[in-house]
C-alpha cells in the first residue's frame, strides 16, 4: 500500500512538472510566432516601400509602362524564388 501511495505521489509530481514545462514552452512558442509575424510585416512593408521608390525612379527615366513591367518582373522573380525556397525546405 505504501509503495502504491509513493507511486501516485511521484506520478502527481511528474504531471505537475510536465504541466509547468508545457506552459513555459507554450509561452516561448507564442513569443517566437509573434516575433516572426512582426518581422514578416516589417519585411513586407520594406519591400513595398522599396518597390514604390524604385517604381517612381524608373517612371521618371523610362515612363510608367516600362517601370511597371520592370517592377512586375522583379517582384515575380522574387516571389518565385521565395516559393521555390519554401518548396525545397518543405520537402527536406
C-alpha distance (Angstrom), angle and dihedral (degrees) to the residues before:
residue distance angle dihedral
X1 . . .
X2 3.79 . .
X3 3.79 91.2 .
X4 3.80 90.3 52.8
X5 3.82 92.3 51.1
X6 3.85 90.9 48.8
X7 3.77 89.3 49.3
X8 3.82 91.8 51.1
X9 3.83 92.0 47.7
X10 3.79 90.8 49.4
X11 3.80 89.8 48.1
X12 3.82 91.2 51.1
X13 3.81 90.8 49.4
X14 3.78 90.0 50.2
X15 3.82 92.7 49.7
X16 3.82 90.6 48.8
X17 3.81 92.5 49.5
X18 3.79 92.0 47.6
X19 3.81 90.5 49.0
X20 3.80 91.3 52.5
X21 3.79 91.1 48.2
X22 3.81 91.5 48.3
X23 3.80 91.4 51.7
X24 3.80 91.4 48.3
X25 3.80 92.5 48.9
X26 3.80 90.5 46.5
X27 3.79 91.3 55.1
X28 3.81 90.8 47.9
X29 3.80 91.3 49.5
X30 3.82 91.9 48.7
X31 3.80 90.6 50.7
X32 3.80 91.0 49.8
X33 3.81 92.0 50.0
X34 3.81 91.8 48.1
X35 3.80 90.8 49.6
X36 3.80 91.8 49.0
X37 3.80 91.9 49.6
X38 3.80 91.1 50.2
X39 3.80 90.7 47.8
X40 3.82 90.7 49.3
X41 3.81 91.2 50.0
X42 3.82 91.8 49.4
X43 3.81 91.0 47.2
X44 3.81 92.5 49.0
X45 3.80 92.4 47.3
X46 3.80 90.7 48.3
X47 3.79 91.4 50.9
X48 3.79 91.7 48.8
X49 3.79 92.6 50.6
X50 3.80 92.1 44.1
X51 3.79 90.4 49.8
X52 3.81 91.4 48.5
X53 3.79 91.9 50.6
X54 3.78 92.6 47.5
X55 3.80 90.6 47.1
X56 3.80 92.1 52.5
X57 3.80 90.5 48.5
X58 3.80 93.4 48.8
X59 3.80 92.3 43.4
X60 3.79 89.3 60.5
X61 3.79 92.2 47.9
X62 3.81 102.7 42.2
X63 3.80 106.8 5.0
X64 3.81 132.8 -100.3
X65 3.84 99.7 -72.9
X66 3.79 94.2 53.9
X67 3.80 92.2 42.0
X68 3.81 90.6 51.2
X69 3.79 91.6 49.6
X70 3.79 92.8 49.0
X71 3.81 93.8 46.4
X72 3.80 91.5 46.3
X73 3.79 90.6 51.0
X74 3.80 91.4 47.8
X75 3.80 94.1 51.1
X76 3.82 92.5 42.9
X77 3.80 89.1 54.0
X78 3.81 91.2 46.8
X79 3.80 92.2 48.3
X80 3.80 92.1 46.7
X81 3.78 91.4 50.1
X82 3.79 92.0 50.4
X83 3.81 91.1 47.0
X84 3.80 91.0 50.2
X85 3.82 91.5 48.4
X86 3.81 92.1 48.8
X87 3.81 90.4 48.8
X88 3.79 92.2 52.0
X89 3.80 91.7 48.4
X90 3.81 91.3 48.8
X91 3.80 91.6 54.2
X92 3.80 95.0 51.0
